[in-house]
Structure formats: structure tokens, C-alpha cells
């Protein structure tokens, strides 16, 4: 059943460099179709995740898809990285519901969440999160965000610190989430980036095959449901064209980002450093491997620099580094991430 939750009208990507290079699994673009349309397009496929789907009105003509996986205890609200939908947490959320009530929000203009052509400013996206908290009547939840969701968490934390109990930054505390004037600028990440392989015809024969190909290529499994949110299904069940979201190109545009120089709530900040670019590199040609080596050196230096800036500049933060993890570290190193999140929640 799909429910619509009206809410008071509140007016208000993943880490930029990753949107430029982390092959097809990470650059996910989706259209703003209703959930029922996705189900019809997928034929007989039924999303196996035990979540309930609701839609919350957060602005004029803008409703956000909210997933509710259930559970008991303090509410956790999962926020996806740039380009992803809340379905990216379909597996991860189940590992958290034994001690918490787990929700997920799909950002406006992506997946089944609508978009009215409004601006995409940082605090507007933050207020979308607050509108969902209001509609669901959540008291002191913990926000758990991946990548560019750090922007939304910092927006909420700095302006409404009493509304949340804490925030968990999953490779999400880069300059768009915390910048006291010392953070690496986006221009410092410029340069050649390695390009991963493309799927072959057999890999696109079905979403099951496509999901397995991505797992082999990137070294971690993403839910099939997330891929179905982002690619069309052909009449014969093959993976079709990538859907283009209504909000494509809106994230991290000039004038939309706000500098957050504080995180005034308890925070768990997890960095992947150095990042693992995926198993595909082992069989890549010499040029790709050399490009990856140069990029990895730059990336590790800048990521460690940002980690130290957060450590020194955010008294409320507990900073953790996970070596050789993917940017999607909650999938590639799930056990470690879950252990740190549970310890953090226990400290609250």
C-alpha cells in the first residue's frame, strides 16, 4: 500500500569527484515516476525488501518517497548519496532494524520523488528532511547519510540541532558538509580519473545479471531494487536505458552550496582512506592502472587532509578511517560500519 502524508509546507550529489569516475554502479540517474509505474515497468518483479512506501508533501507540488523498514527503538533516517535513491539501503537497513526503527528518504527530483523545478540550494534540501521528520512525527532521530547527504545533515544539524540526536557521515564529511576555510577545494581534485569497464550484452540480459556484473566489477553488491529505480526494463526483461532524473545536473551547481563551519551535534564521521576503486583494475590495461595510481595518490592525500580538518575542527565528531574501502563503504565494509554505528548509538 502507498500512503500519502501531507506535511506543513517548509520552504527550504555524492562527493563530486566520485560522480565523475566511479563506473556505472555509482553514477545512477533516475526519473521522477511514481512507485507504481516502476513496478509495472519491471513486469513480474516484486521488490523483496520489507519496506512500506509513503510519500510526504514537503513543498508545493513536491512529494518525497519515504521507505519504512520498521524496527523498534530510536528512529534512524537514511539519506542516500547524490544520484541514488533510498532503495540503495534496502539491504543495509535490515541490519539496523533490530535496535532501531529505520526510514529512508529519496531526495527531490530523483527516483519516485517529484520535483517542481525549484532551486536546489543546500538548506532547501535540508528543510526537505525536516519536513519528513515533522510529517512522521519523529523525535530525536539520528540521521545516517552517505556521500552528498552530508550536505543535508550539516544543514539540519547547524540550523535545527535540537531536532536530531546525532549524525553519521558515511564518507560524507567533505567540504560540502564541513569547511572551516581549510578544506580541499573541488579544483584540487581535478585531473584524469580512471574509467571502469562497460557491461556486455550478457550482463544486460537481465537485472539479476547486471547486479552480479556490478558486484564483480566494483567489489560489493548493490540491491537490485536500486538498479531498477535507475534503468528502464525492456519488454523482454533486458536492462534498458538509464533514466534521466528531473533534478539531473542540479546538485553542486554554483550558488547552491553553503559553507558549514560547524557540526553542533554528536557525529560519527567515517572516511574511506585510501579508497578502493574496485577489482576491475586488476585486469585493466597499463594506461588505466597508471591513471588509477596517480589518482589514488591524490585522492588519499586530500581525503586524509579533510579527515584531520574534521578531527581538529569538530569537537563533537568521532572520526574513523577504514582503509581500502569503497566510497560505498556501508556496502563494501558493512560489518565495520555497523559496528561503529552501533557503538555510536550506544554512546548517545
N, C-alpha and C positions, 0 to 999 in steps of 0.2 A: 504494500500500500504506500502511495506517495501522499504526504501531507504537506499543506502549505501553512507556514507560520507567519502571520503578519507581525511586523515589529514597528516600533517607533521609527520614524524617518530620521536617520542620522546621516548628515552630510559629511562626510569626510572624503629579476627573472630568477633563476638560481644564480649564484655567483656568476658575474658577467662572463668571465673568461671561459667558464665551463660551457656556456651556451654556444661558444664558438667552436668547441672541438670535441666534446665527449661523444662520440658517434651516435648513431640513430636512436639508441635507447634513451639518451638523455635529452635530446632536442625534440621534445614532444609538443606538437601543436594540435589543438583540438577546436572543434566548433561548438557553438552555443546551442545545441539541440537539447530537447527535453530528454529525460532518462528513458521514457517510454519509446522514443524514436530510436535510441541506441539499441534497446532490447529487440525491437523489430528488425533493425538492420543486421543484427547478429544472428538472425534465423532462430534455430532451436537452442542456441547457447543461453544458459542462465547463469548469472553471476553467483558463484558459490559462497561468496562472503556473507556472513550472517548479519549484515548491517541493515538498518532501516534507512530509507532515503526520505528526507524532508527538504523543503525549500523555504528559506527565510527572506522576507522582504527587507532590504537594507537601505533602499533608496528608490526614488521614482523609477518604476519600470525595471528595477534590478533585484532579482532574487538569486540567492546563493544556494547551491546544493550543499546540504549538510548530511554527513553519514553518521549514524549512531550504531556503534558495535555493542553497546550495552556494557555490563560490568557493574561493580559496586565500589564505593569509596570515592575519594576526591576526583572530580572531573579533570580529564586531560583533553586538551583540544589540539589536534594535529593539523599543522599548516604545511602545505606542500611547497616545494621549490618552484621557481619560475618555469612555466610550461607544463608542469604536472597538475594532476587533479588529486582530490582526496583519495581516489581509488589506489594510488600508489602505496598507501598504507594498509591495504586490505589484509596482508599477512602480518605485518608488524603490529598492527593494532591488537590482534588476537593475543599477542604475547603480553599485553599490558592490562587486559580487562580483568584479570584475576584479582587485582588490587585496586583498580580504578575504573570509573565509567568513562569510556573513550569515545570521543567525537572527532570528526574531520571536516574541514571546510574547503570547498573548491573556490578559488579566487574568482572574482567577477571577470567575465569575458573569456573564461576557459571552461572546457567540458560542458556540463549541463547548466552552469551558472550563466545568467544573462548579462548583458552589457548594453547600456544606453548611450554609448559614445561619450560618456563623461570623462573628466580628466583622470589620470592615473597617478596622482600625487601620493607620496608615501603615507601621509596622515589620512588621506581618504581611504586607502586600503586598510589602515589601522582601525578606522572607525567602522569599517565593514565587520571586522572581527568583534568589536564591542557590540554592534547591533545584534550579532548572533548570540553573544553571551546574554544580552538583555532578553531576546526572544525565548531562549531556552531556560532563562532564569537560573543561570549557573552562578554559584557563589564561590569565589576564590579558586577558580580553576588554575591549572598550570598549563601554559602554552608550550608546545613542543613543535619547533619549526625547522625545516630543512632549507638550506641554501638561502635564496632570496626572501624566504619567510622571516629571516632575521630582521629585515626591514620592518615588517608588520609588528613583530614582537617588541622591538625597540620603540616603535611609535606608541603602542599601547602602554608599555612599561613607563615611559617618560611622562606621558600625559594622564594616565589613569592607573598609577601604581597600586592604589588600594583595591582595584578591581581584580587583580590576579595575585596568586600566591608565589609565583615564580615563573621562570622561562628557561627552556632548554634549547640551546643553539646547536643544531646538528650541522657542522661545517657551515655555519650560517652567520658567524660574527665578523664579517669582513667590513670594509669601510662603509657600506650602506647601512650597517647595523650599529657600528661604533667607530667614531672617528673624532679623536681629540686634537686633530691637526697634524698628527704624526703618521697616520695610516698610509700604506702604499696607495697611490692613485691608480685609476684604471689604465692610464697611459703606460705605467710601469710594467703592465702585463702584456703589452703589445709585442708582436713578433710571430714567427712561424709556429704553428701548432700542429701536432701530428693528426692525421686523418685516418680514422679506422676503416675497416673493410665494409663493403655493402653486402646485403643479403642476396643470395642467389634465388633462382626460381623455386627450388625445393624448399628453401627457407620461408618463402612467401606462400607456400601451398595451403597453409592453414595457420591460425593464430597459435595453435599449440607448437607447430614447428618454428614459428617466428619467435616465440617466447624462449624455446630451447636454444635457438641460434644466438639470441641476445645474451643468454646466460653463459654460453661458451665463449662468446666474444668479449664480454665485459667482466666475467668472473663472479657474477652474482645474479640471482633470479629476481626479476620484477614481476608483479602479478599480471596475469594475462588480462585481467579486467582493465588495467591501466592502458595496455596497448589497444584494447577495443574502444576505449574512450577517444583514442587519438588517431586511429586509422579506420577507414571505411572497410566494410566487408563486401566483397564482390558476390554476385548471385551464386557462384559455385563454391563459396566459402573461403576463397583466397584472401590474403591481406590486400586491400585496395589502396587508394590514395590517402596520403596523410591529410587529415582535416586541418583547415586553417582557422584558428580562433578569431573571434571578433576583436579581441584585445591584442592580437599579434603586433609586435613592434612598439607597444605602449610602455613596456617595462624599461626602466632605467634610461628614459629619454631626458635630454637637457631640460632642466626646470622642474622635473618631477621628484628628484631625490632631495631629502632633507638630511642634514648632518645631525646625528645623535651623539652627543659627547658624554652621555651618562646612561647607565642601566640601573635605576634605583630600586631593583627588586632582586631577591635571591636568584642567581643564574648559574646554570651548568653550561659550560661552553666547551664543546668538543671539536677539535680540529683534526683533520686527516693530514698528517705531515710525516714523511712525504706521501703524496698521493700515488695510488696505483692506477695506471692508465688502462689496465686490462690485459688478459692473456694473449690477445691478438698480436701484441707487439713481439712476442717470442718468434712468430713466423713471418713478421713483416720484413720488407726489403731493407737494405742497408740505409737508404735515404730516410725512410720513416723512423728507423731506430736512432739515427743520428739526430733527427729533428726532435724526437721524443726526449733524448738525453739532454739536449740543450734546454728544452722547455722545462723538464723536471728540475734541473738545477735552479733555474729562475723561480719556478713555482715554489720550491721548497724554501728558498731564501725569503721570499716575500710572505709566504704563509707563516713561517716561524717568526718573522718580524711582527706580523699582525697579532700572533698569539701572545707575544711578550707585551705588546702595547695594551692588549685587553687585560692581561695579568696585572700589569702595573697601574692601569688607569681605571679599573672597575673593582672596587673593594668588595662588592657583593658577589663577584664571579669566582667560581671554582673551575679552573681551566685544565682540560685533559687533552693529551695528544695521543692519537692512535696511529702508529706507524704503518705505512704501506696499505692504507685503507682507500677504498674508492671514495669519490665525492659523495656517493650514496652509501655512506658508512653504516647507516642503520640497516642496510641490506647486506653489504659485504662483510661487516663485522658486528652482526646483530647481537651476539651473546655479550660482547664487551660493552656495547652501547646500552643494552638492557640493564646490565649490572650497574653501570654508572647512573642511569636514570633512577633505578630503584633506591640506590644509596642516597641520591639527592632528595628523593621524595621522603625517605625516612628522616633525613635531617630537618625537613620542614616540619 
